[in-house]
Amino acid sequence: MLSFIVRRTLSAIPVLLGIIVVVFFLIRAIPGDPCTAMLGEQATPEGCARFNEANGLDEPTLVQLGIYMGDVATLDLGDSIRFSQPVNQLLVERLPLTIELAFSALMIAVLVGVPLGVLAARKHNTAIDSGTMAFANVGVSMPVFWLGLMLAYFFAVILKDTPFALPPSGRLSAGTISEPYYEIWGWDVGEEGFWAKLHEFIGNHVIFNSFITGQWSVFSDAIKHMILPAVALATIPLAIIARITRSSLLEVMGKDYIRTARAKGAKEGRVVRSHALRNSLLPVVTIIGLQLGLLLGGAVLTETVFNLSGVGRALFDAITGRDYAIVQGFTVVIASGYVVVNLLVDLSYAYLDPTIRVE
Amino acid sequence: MLTNKQAIEQLEALAADQSLLTEKPLSQGRLAMKRFRGRKSGMIGLAIVMFLVLVAIFAPLIAPYDPDDVLIGEVDNITRRAPPCIHVLGCDPELPQHILGTDGNTRDQFSRIVYGSRVSLTLGLFTVTLALVVGTSLGAVAGYTGGWLDNVIMRIMDVVLGFPSLLLAITIVSVFGPGLRNALIAIAVVSIPAYARVMRAQVLAIKETDYVSAARALGAAPRQILLRRVIPNAMTPLVVLATLGIATAILEAAGLSFLGLGAQPPLAEWGSMLASERNQVFTSPHLVFFPGLAIMITVLGFNLIGDGLRDALDPTLNR
């Protein structure tokens, strides 16, 4: 098992390096340079020379790449030119929102998608089955930004003044502030340094932070703001998960060992729960891992629609604003997250299917 | 998007299954046609797409106005962002009839949506053709030659797959500049690995078959074997992938247009129509609702055909 983990982790390194290099050159191929994007009218040759020198852009490209690789290895992602802030600080501020959004969406997709798929498979070839699959087909065909806008309209305008009204944008209502747990618990974490930033990063997960510190009004406000974006983002993965669960369960239900279980006189519910479901979950787990890329792409659109300042939106603004450091840094982080999740998927494979462990 | 990735895995497994190659191609094809016709959802998808193709071809006959015509001053009592007005359904006869309302520039939304079908169908077909040609060529070469070339090609494909596809598309469009054509290229590039991987798996299975050995023994050149024997026999799963790919391409192009990177105004493209009116969603929801609905129906049509084809071509899934 250990050698499996090591081998699998090592095989991810060339892909990660490739991604860093590709992004590094792609962003430098974008027409327009950071100097003119930042200084605008004042971008005189002398001004630009000073600007480039200050930001290390006067070195040859390959030297810049070498310096960047070295920095990434020491977890320094450079400074954003636009925000005049370290990229790490921007990640501390913005990544938690995207994590909470993607995680909420994934929870909805799994908690609704898997039972729906099981239901459709159990009621195979009935109206419930065709209804669920029709729903799934419509779900995968919906543009996420359209669904988001329509949900916002429905819950903020049509259901206004009802108990079901939900806020259409932002992360918290104006005036609502989430106190980080370390301040509430009187921990002195300092201002600078890795641990201070780590605490800040954890504390910026508003839903998580307000939950563990018992700030219930903040918690319910944050949840209310999260429902619509999360549902919009969850729809496509939900539909895909429901479809895969159904077809995978149907396939397993046709296996000999299911017939054996039935022949032993096991009740149908038990056959499904203890014999079929676990074996049918393998493809479902793969798909859940693959959804992450979709969620991150969808996050750009969802964050745009719901005015959320997460990494998706920031990355989009950075690409159009030629902010090299943000694009590189965020892409490296996102790609690493993607690689890590797929690693976890492979490991859960080994947990779900013992034959993989033996190999 | 992910329907594709999932489809790739299934198709790769299918491609690895040599037993499927032993049946006669013709009877297999006829069988598949018969099975496809038996699938209700596939036929519904086909009907939707046929309908959209007809709408696109006969757009000038269907649309009451020119899609880019600003109607203020031309039509009496017209207002900006007027809600849908259909006279037979009791709309005030004083008001001009616009069955899906008018947009912020007093253009007839129904006409724009009708013409938009041309844009979406063309971009779907174009993108998939481009990705299919490049992807299958790369996959075929990688699979047939093997060795270092195979390694290089497939590692590059891995890197492309390592990005969330929409983010990579955004980056590529930024490099070449916003616009529909560049958006198409970007979407094609991000979908190349899918075709390459499936094609490679197919070729690996087919190159061990007897008819390829026979061709080789007869002294056929590798290029000839690849073009005449291997590729034609490897296309089946790629047809499925391509159909689902059209759906994905339309959805991603709409997403790019929504972000302002794809089709530019005043072109009647559904994603950019929706984007330009998104801030009015609370006051004029019809301007967001109908373009989005058009995207959804189109994507649904291709998804249903793709699913139907997959079930028809893979008997083991057909239950």
Boltz contact constraints between the chains, C-beta under 6 A:
constraints:
  - contact:
      token1: [A, 15]
      token2: [B, 158]
      max_distance: 6.0
  - contact:
      token1: [A, 15]
      token2: [B, 159]
      max_distance: 6.0
  - contact:
      token1: [A, 15]
      token2: [B, 162]
      max_distance: 6.0
  - contact:
      token1: [A, 18]
      token2: [B, 159]
      max_distance: 6.0
  - contact:
      token1: [A, 19]
      token2: [B, 159]
      max_distance: 6.0
  - contact:
      token1: [A, 19]
      token2: [B, 162]
      max_distance: 6.0
  - contact:
      token1: [A, 22]
      token2: [B, 159]
      max_distance: 6.0
  - contact:
      token1: [A, 26]
      token2: [B, 171]
      max_distance: 6.0
  - contact:
      token1: [A, 26]
      token2: [B, 175]
      max_distance: 6.0
  - contact:
      token1: [A, 29]
      token2: [B, 175]
      max_distance: 6.0
  - contact:
      token1: [A, 30]
      token2: [B, 174]
      max_distance: 6.0
  - contact:
      token1: [A, 30]
      token2: [B, 175]
      max_distance: 6.0
  - contact:
      token1: [A, 140]
      token2: [B, 3]
      max_distance: 6.0
  - contact:
      token1: [A, 141]
      token2: [B, 296]
      max_distance: 6.0
  - contact:
      token1: [A, 141]
      token2: [B, 299]
      max_distance: 6.0
  - contact:
      token1: [A, 141]
      token2: [B, 300]
      max_distance: 6.0
  - contact:
      token1: [A, 141]
      token2: [B, 303]
      max_distance: 6.0
  - contact:
      token1: [A, 142]
      token2: [B, 296]
      max_distance: 6.0
  - contact:
      token1: [A, 143]
      token2: [B, 251]
      max_distance: 6.0
  - contact:
      token1: [A, 143]
      token2: [B, 254]
      max_distance: 6.0
  - contact:
      token1: [A, 143]
      token2: [B, 292]
      max_distance: 6.0
  - contact:
      token1: [A, 143]
      token2: [B, 295]
      max_distance: 6.0
  - contact:
      token1: [A, 145]
      token2: [B, 258]
      max_distance: 6.0
  - contact:
      token1: [A, 146]
      token2: [B, 292]
      max_distance: 6.0
  - contact:
      token1: [A, 149]
      token2: [B, 278]
      max_distance: 6.0
  - contact:
      token1: [A, 149]
      token2: [B, 281]
      max_distance: 6.0
  - contact:
      token1: [A, 149]
      token2: [B, 288]
      max_distance: 6.0
  - contact:
      token1: [A, 153]
      token2: [B, 281]
      max_distance: 6.0
  - contact:
      token1: [A, 153]
      token2: [B, 285]
      max_distance: 6.0
  - contact:
      token1: [A, 157]
      token2: [B, 282]
      max_distance: 6.0
  - contact:
      token1: [A, 240]
      token2: [B, 2]
      max_distance: 6.0
  - contact:
      token1: [A, 287]
      token2: [B, 6]
      max_distance: 6.0
  - contact:
      token1: [A, 290]
      token2: [B, 2]
      max_distance: 6.0
  - contact:
      token1: [A, 290]
      token2: [B, 5]
      max_distance: 6.0
  - contact:
      token1: [A, 293]
      token2: [B, 164]
      max_distance: 6.0
  - contact:
      token1: [A, 294]
      token2: [B, 1]
      max_distance: 6.0
  - contact:
      token1: [A, 294]
      token2: [B, 2]
      max_distance: 6.0
  - contact:
      token1: [A, 296]
      token2: [B, 164]
      max_distance: 6.0
  - contact:
      token1: [A, 297]
      token2: [B, 164]
      max_distance: 6.0
  - contact:
      token1: [A, 297]
      token2: [B, 166]
      max_distance: 6.0
  - contact:
      token1: [A, 297]
      token2: [B, 167]
      max_distance: 6.0
  - contact:
      token1: [A, 301]
      token2: [B, 255]
      max_distance: 6.0
  - contact:
      token1: [A, 319]
      token2: [B, 170]
      max_distance: 6.0
  - contact:
      token1: [A, 319]
      token2: [B, 171]
      max_distance: 6.0
  - contact:
      token1: [A, 319]
      token2: [B, 174]
      max_distance: 6.0
  - contact:
      token1: [A, 335]
      token2: [B, 162]
      max_distance: 6.0
